Amino acid sequence: MYEKRAVDLGGLRLAPYSPCITVGNHIWVAGQIGTDGGDSLTEQTVTALQKIDNLLSEAGSSKSDLVRVTVLLLDMSDFSEFNDIYGSWLAGTVLPARAAYAVKELPGGAKVEIVAEAFLGSGDK
């Protein structure tokens, strides 16, 4: 039987949830926003991706283990700019499946929120 474990680096949380949960080799990263990194889409994206890196690392994993990513954008006109940053971040990995949606509003005034799912050991570390 697998044990559920919370991974929490103590960062800002706007609601009651675990930033990351592991069960066996399965890792779920809750939606990460980067408003603490700045106001621009670039700053927020880089900060959110760094948070995902840090949570995956604390879970014993890395972005190479990602299997699915969901992106929530406040404005779909930011899609191309987001993709440039996201693509660079994932360079050298097998790209995970992904969906991107435009939404009416995001927590904390964020411009982007990123949700991720990984399987430990499925990619190169």
DRENBAPA-384115 format. One record per residue: residue in one letter; x, y, z of N, C-alpha, C, O, CB in turn; residue number from 1. Coordinates in steps of 0.2 Angstrom, whole numbers, padded with zeros to 4 digits. Glycine has a CB too. Example, Ala and Ser with C-alpha at 12.3 -4.5 7.8 and 13.67 -1.06 7.14 Angstrom:
# DRENBAPA-384115
{rec A, {0066, -0028, 0039}, {0062, -0022, 0039}, {0066, -0016, 0039}, {0071, -0017, 0042}, {0057, -0022, 0045}, 1}
{rec S, {0064, -0011, 0035}, {0068, -0005, 0036}, {0064, 0000, 0039}, {0067, 0006, 0040}, {0070, -0003, 0029}, 2}
//
This chain:
# DRENBAPA-384115
{rec M, {0004, -0006, 0000}, {0000, 0000, 0000}, {0004, 0006, 0000}, {0010, 0006, 0003}, {-0005, 0000, 0006}, 1}
{rec Y, {0002, 0011, -0004}, {0006, 0017, -0004}, {0004, 0022, 0001}, {-0002, 0023, 0003}, {0006, 0020, -0011}, 2}
{rec E, {0009, 0026, 0003}, {0007, 0032, 0008}, {0007, 0038, 0004}, {0011, 0040, 0000}, {0012, 0032, 0014}, 3}
{rec K, {0002, 0042, 0006}, {0001, 0049, 0003}, {0006, 0054, 0007}, {0005, 0054, 0014}, {-0006, 0052, 0003}, 4}
{rec R, {0010, 0058, 0004}, {0014, 0062, 0007}, {0014, 0069, 0004}, {0014, 0070, -0002}, {0022, 0060, 0007}, 5}
{rec A, {0013, 0074, 0009}, {0013, 0081, 0007}, {0020, 0084, 0006}, {0025, 0082, 0010}, {0009, 0086, 0012}, 6}
{rec V, {0022, 0088, 0001}, {0028, 0091, 0000}, {0026, 0099, 0000}, {0023, 0101, -0004}, {0031, 0089, -0007}, 7}
{rec D, {0029, 0102, 0005}, {0028, 0109, 0006}, {0034, 0113, 0008}, {0038, 0111, 0012}, {0023, 0110, 0012}, 8}
{rec L, {0036, 0118, 0004}, {0042, 0122, 0005}, {0041, 0128, 0009}, {0045, 0132, 0009}, {0045, 0123, -0002}, 9}
{rec G, {0035, 0129, 0011}, {0033, 0134, 0015}, {0032, 0141, 0012}, {0032, 0146, 0015}, {0038, 0135, 0020}, 10}
{rec G, {0030, 0141, 0005}, {0029, 0147, 0002}, {0022, 0150, 0003}, {0018, 0147, 0006}, {0030, 0146, -0006}, 11}
{rec L, {0021, 0155, 0000}, {0014, 0159, 0000}, {0009, 0154, -0003}, {0010, 0151, -0008}, {0014, 0165, -0004}, 12}
{rec R, {0003, 0153, 0001}, {-0002, 0149, -0001}, {-0008, 0154, 0000}, {-0009, 0157, 0005}, {-0003, 0143, 0003}, 13}
{rec L, {-0013, 0154, -0005}, {-0019, 0158, -0004}, {-0025, 0154, -0003}, {-0030, 0157, -0002}, {-0020, 0162, -0011}, 14}
{rec A, {-0024, 0148, -0001}, {-0030, 0144, 0001}, {-0027, 0137, 0004}, {-0021, 0136, 0004}, {-0034, 0141, -0006}, 15}
{rec P, {-0032, 0133, 0007}, {-0030, 0127, 0011}, {-0029, 0122, 0006}, {-0034, 0118, 0004}, {-0035, 0125, 0016}, 16}
{rec Y, {-0022, 0120, 0004}, {-0021, 0114, 0000}, {-0013, 0113, 0001}, {-0010, 0117, 0004}, {-0022, 0116, -0007}, 17}
{rec S, {-0011, 0107, -0001}, {-0004, 0105, -0001}, {-0001, 0107, -0008}, {-0004, 0106, -0013}, {-0003, 0097, 0000}, 18}
{rec P, {0004, 0110, -0008}, {0007, 0112, -0015}, {0009, 0106, -0019}, {0010, 0107, -0025}, {0013, 0117, -0013}, 19}
{rec C, {0011, 0101, -0016}, {0013, 0095, -0019}, {0011, 0089, -0015}, {0012, 0089, -0009}, {0020, 0095, -0021}, 20}
{rec I, {0009, 0083, -0019}, {0007, 0077, -0015}, {0010, 0071, -0019}, {0010, 0072, -0025}, {-0001, 0076, -0015}, 21}
{rec T, {0013, 0067, -0015}, {0016, 0061, -0019}, {0012, 0055, -0016}, {0010, 0054, -0010}, {0023, 0060, -0018}, 22}
{rec V, {0011, 0050, -0020}, {0008, 0043, -0018}, {0012, 0038, -0023}, {0011, 0038, -0029}, {0000, 0043, -0019}, 23}
{rec G, {0016, 0034, -0019}, {0021, 0030, -0023}, {0025, 0034, -0028}, {0029, 0039, -0026}, {0017, 0025, -0027}, 24}
{rec N, {0025, 0032, -0034}, {0029, 0036, -0039}, {0025, 0042, -0043}, {0028, 0045, -0047}, {0032, 0031, -0044}, 25}
{rec H, {0019, 0043, -0041}, {0015, 0048, -0044}, {0016, 0054, -0040}, {0015, 0054, -0034}, {0008, 0045, -0044}, 26}
{rec I, {0017, 0060, -0043}, {0018, 0066, -0040}, {0013, 0071, -0043}, {0013, 0072, -0050}, {0025, 0069, -0041}, 27}
{rec W, {0009, 0075, -0039}, {0004, 0080, -0042}, {0007, 0087, -0039}, {0007, 0087, -0033}, {-0003, 0078, -0040}, 28}
{rec V, {0008, 0091, -0043}, {0010, 0098, -0041}, {0004, 0103, -0042}, {0001, 0103, -0047}, {0016, 0101, -0045}, 29}
{rec A, {0001, 0106, -0036}, {-0004, 0110, -0037}, {-0003, 0116, -0041}, {0003, 0118, -0042}, {-0007, 0112, -0030}, 30}
{rec G, {-0008, 0120, -0043}, {-0007, 0126, -0047}, {-0002, 0131, -0044}, {-0003, 0133, -0038}, {-0013, 0129, -0048}, 31}
{rec Q, {0003, 0132, -0047}, {0008, 0137, -0045}, {0008, 0144, -0049}, {0007, 0144, -0055}, {0016, 0134, -0046}, 32}
{rec I, {0008, 0149, -0045}, {0008, 0156, -0048}, {0014, 0159, -0046}, {0018, 0157, -0041}, {0002, 0160, -0045}, 33}
{rec G, {0016, 0165, -0049}, {0022, 0168, -0048}, {0022, 0175, -0047}, {0026, 0179, -0049}, {0027, 0167, -0054}, 34}
{rec T, {0016, 0177, -0044}, {0016, 0185, -0042}, {0021, 0187, -0038}, {0022, 0193, -0038}, {0009, 0186, -0039}, 35}
{rec D, {0024, 0183, -0034}, {0029, 0185, -0029}, {0036, 0187, -0033}, {0041, 0189, -0030}, {0031, 0180, -0024}, 36}
{rec G, {0036, 0185, -0040}, {0042, 0186, -0044}, {0041, 0192, -0048}, {0046, 0195, -0051}, {0043, 0180, -0048}, 37}
{rec G, {0035, 0196, -0048}, {0035, 0202, -0052}, {0028, 0202, -0055}, {0023, 0198, -0054}, {0040, 0202, -0057}, 38}
{rec D, {0027, 0207, -0059}, {0020, 0209, -0062}, {0020, 0206, -0069}, {0014, 0205, -0072}, {0019, 0216, -0062}, 39}
{rec S, {0025, 0205, -0073}, {0025, 0204, -0080}, {0023, 0196, -0081}, {0025, 0192, -0076}, {0031, 0206, -0084}, 40}
{rec L, {0021, 0194, -0086}, {0020, 0187, -0088}, {0026, 0183, -0087}, {0027, 0178, -0085}, {0016, 0186, -0095}, 41}
{rec T, {0032, 0186, -0090}, {0038, 0183, -0090}, {0040, 0181, -0083}, {0042, 0176, -0081}, {0043, 0187, -0094}, 42}
{rec E, {0040, 0187, -0079}, {0042, 0186, -0072}, {0038, 0181, -0068}, {0041, 0176, -0064}, {0042, 0192, -0068}, 43}
{rec Q, {0032, 0181, -0069}, {0027, 0176, -0066}, {0028, 0169, -0068}, {0028, 0164, -0064}, {0020, 0178, -0067}, 44}
{rec T, {0029, 0168, -0075}, {0030, 0162, -0078}, {0037, 0159, -0075}, {0037, 0153, -0073}, {0030, 0162, -0085}, 45}
{rec V, {0042, 0162, -0075}, {0049, 0160, -0073}, {0048, 0158, -0065}, {0051, 0153, -0063}, {0054, 0165, -0074}, 46}
{rec T, {0045, 0162, -0061}, {0044, 0161, -0054}, {0040, 0154, -0053}, {0042, 0150, -0049}, {0041, 0167, -0051}, 47}
{rec A, {0034, 0154, -0057}, {0030, 0148, -0056}, {0034, 0142, -0058}, {0033, 0136, -0054}, {0024, 0149, -0060}, 48}
{rec L, {0038, 0142, -0063}, {0041, 0136, -0065}, {0047, 0134, -0060}, {0048, 0128, -0059}, {0044, 0137, -0072}, 49}
{rec Q, {0050, 0139, -0057}, {0055, 0138, -0052}, {0052, 0135, -0046}, {0055, 0130, -0043}, {0059, 0145, -0050}, 50}
{rec K, {0046, 0137, -0044}, {0042, 0133, -0039}, {0041, 0126, -0040}, {0042, 0122, -0036}, {0036, 0137, -0037}, 51}
{rec I, {0039, 0125, -0047}, {0038, 0118, -0049}, {0045, 0114, -0048}, {0045, 0108, -0046}, {0035, 0117, -0056}, 52}
{rec D, {0050, 0117, -0051}, {0057, 0114, -0050}, {0058, 0112, -0043}, {0060, 0106, -0042}, {0062, 0118, -0053}, 53}
{rec N, {0057, 0117, -0039}, {0059, 0116, -0032}, {0054, 0110, -0028}, {0057, 0106, -0024}, {0058, 0122, -0028}, 54}
{rec L, {0048, 0110, -0030}, {0043, 0105, -0027}, {0045, 0098, -0030}, {0045, 0093, -0026}, {0036, 0107, -0029}, 55}
{rec L, {0047, 0098, -0036}, {0048, 0091, -0039}, {0055, 0089, -0036}, {0056, 0083, -0034}, {0049, 0092, -0047}, 56}
{rec S, {0060, 0093, -0035}, {0066, 0091, -0032}, {0065, 0089, -0025}, {0068, 0084, -0023}, {0071, 0097, -0032}, 57}
{rec E, {0061, 0092, -0021}, {0060, 0090, -0014}, {0056, 0083, -0014}, {0057, 0080, -0009}, {0055, 0096, -0011}, 58}
{rec A, {0052, 0082, -0019}, {0049, 0075, -0020}, {0054, 0070, -0023}, {0052, 0064, -0024}, {0043, 0076, -0024}, 59}
{rec G, {0060, 0072, -0024}, {0065, 0067, -0027}, {0064, 0066, -0034}, {0067, 0061, -0037}, {0064, 0061, -0023}, 60}
{rec S, {0061, 0071, -0038}, {0060, 0071, -0045}, {0063, 0077, -0048}, {0067, 0081, -0045}, {0053, 0070, -0046}, 61}
{rec S, {0061, 0078, -0055}, {0064, 0083, -0059}, {0059, 0084, -0064}, {0054, 0080, -0065}, {0071, 0082, -0061}, 62}
{rec K, {0059, 0090, -0068}, {0055, 0091, -0074}, {0055, 0086, -0079}, {0051, 0085, -0083}, {0056, 0098, -0076}, 63}
{rec S, {0061, 0082, -0079}, {0061, 0077, -0084}, {0056, 0071, -0083}, {0054, 0067, -0087}, {0068, 0074, -0084}, 64}
{rec D, {0053, 0071, -0077}, {0048, 0066, -0075}, {0041, 0068, -0076}, {0036, 0065, -0075}, {0049, 0064, -0068}, 65}
{rec L, {0040, 0075, -0079}, {0033, 0077, -0080}, {0030, 0073, -0085}, {0033, 0071, -0091}, {0034, 0085, -0082}, 66}
{rec V, {0024, 0072, -0084}, {0020, 0068, -0089}, {0014, 0072, -0092}, {0011, 0071, -0097}, {0017, 0062, -0087}, 67}
{rec R, {0012, 0077, -0088}, {0006, 0081, -0090}, {0006, 0088, -0086}, {0008, 0089, -0080}, {-0001, 0078, -0088}, 68}
{rec V, {0005, 0093, -0090}, {0005, 0100, -0087}, {-0001, 0104, -0090}, {-0003, 0103, -0096}, {0011, 0104, -0090}, 69}
{rec T, {-0004, 0107, -0085}, {-0010, 0111, -0087}, {-0009, 0119, -0086}, {-0006, 0120, -0080}, {-0017, 0109, -0083}, 70}
{rec V, {-0010, 0123, -0091}, {-0008, 0130, -0090}, {-0014, 0134, -0090}, {-0019, 0133, -0095}, {-0003, 0132, -0096}, 71}
{rec L, {-0015, 0139, -0086}, {-0021, 0143, -0085}, {-0018, 0150, -0087}, {-0014, 0153, -0083}, {-0025, 0143, -0079}, 72}
{rec L, {-0020, 0153, -0092}, {-0018, 0160, -0094}, {-0024, 0165, -0093}, {-0029, 0164, -0095}, {-0015, 0160, -0101}, 73}
{rec L, {-0022, 0171, -0090}, {-0027, 0176, -0090}, {-0029, 0179, -0096}, {-0035, 0181, -0097}, {-0024, 0182, -0085}, 74}
{rec D, {-0024, 0179, -0101}, {-0025, 0182, -0108}, {-0022, 0177, -0113}, {-0016, 0176, -0113}, {-0022, 0189, -0108}, 75}
{rec M, {-0026, 0174, -0117}, {-0023, 0170, -0122}, {-0018, 0173, -0127}, {-0015, 0170, -0131}, {-0029, 0166, -0126}, 76}
{rec S, {-0018, 0180, -0127}, {-0013, 0183, -0131}, {-0006, 0182, -0129}, {-0001, 0184, -0132}, {-0015, 0191, -0132}, 77}
{rec D, {-0006, 0180, -0122}, {0001, 0178, -0119}, {0003, 0172, -0121}, {0009, 0170, -0119}, {0000, 0179, -0112}, 78}
{rec F, {0000, 0168, -0125}, {0001, 0161, -0126}, {0008, 0160, -0129}, {0012, 0156, -0127}, {-0004, 0158, -0131}, 79}
{rec S, {0010, 0164, -0134}, {0016, 0163, -0138}, {0022, 0165, -0133}, {0027, 0162, -0133}, {0016, 0168, -0144}, 80}
{rec E, {0021, 0171, -0129}, {0027, 0172, -0124}, {0028, 0167, -0119}, {0033, 0165, -0117}, {0025, 0179, -0121}, 81}
{rec F, {0022, 0164, -0117}, {0022, 0159, -0112}, {0026, 0153, -0115}, {0031, 0150, -0112}, {0015, 0157, -0109}, 82}
{rec N, {0024, 0151, -0121}, {0027, 0145, -0124}, {0035, 0146, -0125}, {0039, 0141, -0124}, {0024, 0144, -0131}, 83}
{rec D, {0037, 0152, -0126}, {0044, 0153, -0127}, {0048, 0151, -0121}, {0053, 0148, -0121}, {0046, 0160, -0129}, 84}
{rec I, {0045, 0154, -0115}, {0048, 0152, -0108}, {0048, 0145, -0107}, {0053, 0142, -0105}, {0045, 0157, -0103}, 85}
{rec Y, {0042, 0142, -0107}, {0040, 0135, -0106}, {0045, 0131, -0110}, {0047, 0126, -0107}, {0033, 0134, -0107}, 86}
{rec G, {0045, 0132, -0116}, {0049, 0128, -0121}, {0057, 0128, -0119}, {0060, 0122, -0119}, {0048, 0130, -0128}, 87}
{rec S, {0059, 0133, -0117}, {0066, 0134, -0115}, {0067, 0130, -0108}, {0072, 0127, -0107}, {0068, 0141, -0114}, 88}
{rec W, {0062, 0131, -0104}, {0063, 0127, -0097}, {0063, 0120, -0098}, {0066, 0116, -0094}, {0057, 0129, -0093}, 89}
{rec L, {0059, 0117, -0103}, {0059, 0110, -0104}, {0064, 0107, -0109}, {0064, 0101, -0111}, {0052, 0108, -0106}, 90}
{rec A, {0069, 0111, -0112}, {0073, 0109, -0117}, {0077, 0103, -0114}, {0079, 0103, -0108}, {0078, 0115, -0118}, 91}
{rec G, {0078, 0098, -0118}, {0082, 0092, -0117}, {0078, 0087, -0113}, {0080, 0082, -0112}, {0087, 0094, -0113}, 92}
{rec T, {0071, 0088, -0112}, {0067, 0083, -0109}, {0062, 0080, -0115}, {0061, 0084, -0120}, {0063, 0086, -0103}, 93}
{rec V, {0059, 0075, -0113}, {0053, 0072, -0117}, {0047, 0077, -0115}, {0046, 0077, -0109}, {0052, 0065, -0116}, 94}
{rec L, {0044, 0080, -0119}, {0039, 0085, -0118}, {0033, 0082, -0115}, {0031, 0077, -0118}, {0037, 0090, -0124}, 95}
{rec P, {0030, 0084, -0109}, {0024, 0081, -0107}, {0018, 0083, -0111}, {0018, 0088, -0115}, {0023, 0084, -0099}, 96}
{rec A, {0013, 0079, -0110}, {0006, 0081, -0113}, {0004, 0088, -0109}, {0006, 0089, -0104}, {0001, 0076, -0112}, 97}
{rec R, {0001, 0092, -0113}, {-0001, 0099, -0110}, {-0008, 0101, -0113}, {-0010, 0100, -0119}, {0004, 0104, -0112}, 98}
{rec A, {-0011, 0105, -0109}, {-0017, 0109, -0111}, {-0016, 0116, -0108}, {-0013, 0117, -0103}, {-0024, 0105, -0108}, 99}
{rec A, {-0019, 0121, -0112}, {-0018, 0128, -0110}, {-0025, 0131, -0111}, {-0028, 0130, -0116}, {-0013, 0132, -0114}, 100}
{rec Y, {-0027, 0134, -0106}, {-0034, 0137, -0106}, {-0033, 0145, -0104}, {-0029, 0147, -0100}, {-0039, 0134, -0101}, 101}
{rec A, {-0038, 0149, -0107}, {-0039, 0156, -0105}, {-0044, 0156, -0100}, {-0049, 0152, -0101}, {-0040, 0161, -0111}, 102}
{rec V, {-0043, 0159, -0094}, {-0048, 0160, -0089}, {-0050, 0167, -0087}, {-0046, 0171, -0089}, {-0045, 0156, -0083}, 103}
{rec K, {-0055, 0168, -0084}, {-0058, 0174, -0082}, {-0053, 0178, -0077}, {-0052, 0184, -0077}, {-0065, 0174, -0080}, 104}
{rec E, {-0051, 0174, -0072}, {-0047, 0177, -0067}, {-0043, 0171, -0063}, {-0045, 0165, -0064}, {-0052, 0180, -0061}, 105}
{rec L, {-0038, 0173, -0060}, {-0033, 0169, -0057}, {-0032, 0171, -0050}, {-0032, 0177, -0048}, {-0027, 0168, -0060}, 106}
{rec P, {-0030, 0167, -0045}, {-0029, 0169, -0038}, {-0023, 0174, -0038}, {-0019, 0174, -0041}, {-0027, 0163, -0034}, 107}
{rec G, {-0024, 0179, -0033}, {-0019, 0184, -0031}, {-0017, 0188, -0037}, {-0012, 0191, -0037}, {-0013, 0180, -0030}, 108}
{rec G, {-0022, 0189, -0042}, {-0020, 0193, -0048}, {-0015, 0191, -0052}, {-0012, 0194, -0056}, {-0018, 0200, -0045}, 109}
{rec A, {-0014, 0184, -0052}, {-0009, 0181, -0057}, {-0011, 0181, -0064}, {-0017, 0182, -0066}, {-0008, 0174, -0055}, 110}
{rec K, {-0006, 0181, -0068}, {-0007, 0181, -0076}, {-0007, 0174, -0078}, {-0009, 0172, -0084}, {-0002, 0185, -0079}, 111}
{rec V, {-0004, 0169, -0074}, {-0003, 0162, -0076}, {-0003, 0158, -0070}, {0000, 0160, -0065}, {0004, 0161, -0081}, 112}
{rec E, {-0006, 0152, -0071}, {-0005, 0147, -0066}, {-0003, 0140, -0069}, {-0006, 0139, -0074}, {-0012, 0146, -0062}, 113}
{rec I, {0001, 0136, -0066}, {0003, 0130, -0069}, {0003, 0124, -0065}, {0005, 0125, -0059}, {0011, 0131, -0072}, 114}
{rec V, {-0001, 0119, -0067}, {-0002, 0113, -0063}, {0002, 0108, -0067}, {0003, 0107, -0073}, {-0010, 0111, -0063}, 115}
{rec A, {0005, 0103, -0063}, {0009, 0098, -0066}, {0008, 0091, -0062}, {0006, 0091, -0057}, {0017, 0100, -0065}, 116}
{rec E, {0010, 0086, -0066}, {0009, 0079, -0064}, {0015, 0075, -0067}, {0017, 0076, -0072}, {0003, 0076, -0066}, 117}
{rec A, {0018, 0071, -0062}, {0025, 0068, -0064}, {0024, 0061, -0061}, {0021, 0059, -0057}, {0031, 0072, -0061}, 118}
{rec F, {0028, 0056, -0064}, {0030, 0050, -0062}, {0037, 0049, -0061}, {0041, 0049, -0065}, {0027, 0044, -0067}, 119}
{rec L, {0039, 0048, -0054}, {0046, 0048, -0052}, {0050, 0042, -0056}, {0047, 0037, -0057}, {0046, 0046, -0045}, 120}
{rec G, {0055, 0044, -0059}, {0060, 0040, -0062}, {0058, 0038, -0069}, {0061, 0034, -0073}, {0060, 0033, -0059}, 121}
{rec S, {0053, 0042, -0072}, {0051, 0041, -0079}, {0055, 0044, -0084}, {0054, 0043, -0090}, {0043, 0043, -0080}, 122}
{rec G, {0059, 0049, -0082}, {0063, 0053, -0087}, {0070, 0053, -0084}, {0072, 0050, -0079}, {0061, 0060, -0087}, 123}
{rec D, {0074, 0056, -0088}, {0081, 0056, -0086}, {0082, 0062, -0081}, {0079, 0067, -0082}, {0086, 0058, -0092}, 124}
{rec K, {0086, 0060, -0076}, {0088, 0065, -0071}, {0094, 0068, -0072}, {0096, 0073, -0068}, {0087, 0062, -0064}, 125}
//
